[in-house]
Every structure is written in C-alpha cells, then in structure tokens.
Amino acid sequence: MRYLLLFLILGLVLISACNRNGVSGGRGTTIEFLKNQPPSTIYEDQTFQVGIQITNSADYDINGLLCVFDTPSDSFGGIPERPCEPIIVDKGEQEKNKIIPSTLITYLPSKGGVSYTNLVGSRINSNIVASLEYSNEDTIRIETCLKRDPSIETKDVKCNSDTTITKIPTKGPVTITKIEQSVVPEAGNQRVILDISLSNTVAGQVINSENVGNEIEQEENLLDINIGFLGTTSSFTCRPVKDGRIEFNRNERVINCNSIISMNQDYYTDTLVIKLGYGYRITKTVSANLIPKNEEI
C-alpha cells in the first residue's frame, strides 16, 4: 500500500522538546500549526512548509501516523499526494499533582518546500489540514460485589449489588465515566444489569481501528467492546452493540449490558473486565489566501 511505501521513503527530521509548563489534570493530545507555517497569505510560486507541533499530556505514548493535505486541486500545485509520517510522542510526565506534556515538532512535506502555481485570475482560498491517526487498546478491571438477592444483608463485608461505580481508570480519549450495576433474581439465577456510560474526552473522533493510516472513506465510527467477569464464563449481551462493536459518532454514549449468572452463596466478589479497542483521529485546519502573480504589488 502507498502508506507503507511512505514509511520507508520519508526521512523526516523530528525535533522533540519538553514543555515545562505544568498542566493540572492534563489529558489528551493536541496538534497545532507553527506560526506562519504555513503563512496566512501565500503568493504564487512562493515556497512554504507545514510545521506542526503535537502535544501529549496523556499518560500513554502516542504511536500513529501524521498526514497533511490541502483543498485546491493538484493543478494548482501545493501539497502533493497527502504526505504522511509515522510519529511517536512520549506520554506526559507526572510531577506531583501536575502532568508535564511531551511535545514533538515536525515538518511536512519532508523533502522541502512546496508552492502553488497556475493561479490564473482571482485569488482563491486553501484549507490546509493536519490529521493525526493512532490506535488505542484499553483493558479496565473493576472489583465489584454481587449478591444472590439484593435484600440479603451481609454483615461481614460491605456488598452493594445495586451501585453506581465512578472514578474508573481509563487509558485513552474514550473514557468510562460511570457504570450503574444492579442484580435481579430471575428463575433461580441472577441477572446482572450494567448501564455503561462512555465519553469522548478529546477533540477528535473514533474511527475503525483497521482504518488507521488508510485513506478510506467510512460510513461508521466503530468501537470494539468486550465485557465479562473473570470468575464466571457467563457472557454479556449488550445494546446497541453488534458483532462486538458499537457505533461511536457522538461525544457521549450509554450501552446496556446484561448477563445471567448462577450463585450458590449469598454473595461473592468478582472482577469486571471491559476491553475497548478503536482508532482515533485528531485534525487541525488552517486557511491561507492564495495570491496570483497578476495581483502582486
């Protein structure tokens, strides 16, 4: 594929720097254009490069693909064939109650400046877009207690089958903000019901994990999810989940999951395991006015 060839032939010089300004509770990844790279006004035949700074204040490394492209047709020159570069940005550094972001500065296209040509007639506008795509996998483990009957009192241990779980440690831009758990006796067994609230906490979008780095137009934004208990083989049925995936094209989503388990004892503790897998895309756009030669002063 074309991107595999780009991995081999692009020799981009990466300049890493450490931003020492603390960010309280910092989370996520941002991309920004460097000042005047590209300039807001570009004259015909004027060469320029696109300078990009990626800032990572998350507690995980970013290993992805950075691409740039523009909106005018190739007949005007500009940025050719969507140049891309594999990048790695270290995770933010924890210092006391603050996270020190890690930054990466890079330039595309890597082989030097580009220019716009054939700007005949009036000036036109160019939108220059930087796109960062990466994959994320997360496994969340939560200790929980289940009772055979919610009315049973457990004197020796605090066990609330009907409970709301918050402060859930999640790695990645999609987080689990809340889990509402309840247990309902049913025909000699127990039905465990979970309402799981998912949130997109970064200014980006979920994409299919297999589409990361591929120039594919997709109709759905699918997130892989798998839910189960370590101590039982019972599986969960979730809605609106299909084939282990949920469409995640919004900032908030709640899924309802339930499973039938069999309990002989009054209560027991188990580990709820939730696995998330998805691709993620962050974009940044800047506009430039293209000035033809006949308008230059």
Salt bridges, closest charged atoms under 4 A:
GLU32 OE1 - LYS284 NZ 3.54
ASP45 OD2 - LYS293 NZ 2.68
GLU93 OE1 - ARG20 NH1 3.71
GLU95 OE2 - ARG20 NH2 2.89
GLU133 OE2 - ARG281 NE 2.80
GLU180 OE2 - LYS178 NZ 3.95
GLU186 OE2 - ARG191 NH2 2.75
GLU210 OE1 - ARG245 NH2 2.69
GLU215 OE1 - ARG2 NH2 2.55
ASP224 OD1 - ARG245 NE 2.53
ASP266 OD1 - ARG148 NH2 2.51
GLU295 OE1 - ARG123 NH2 2.91
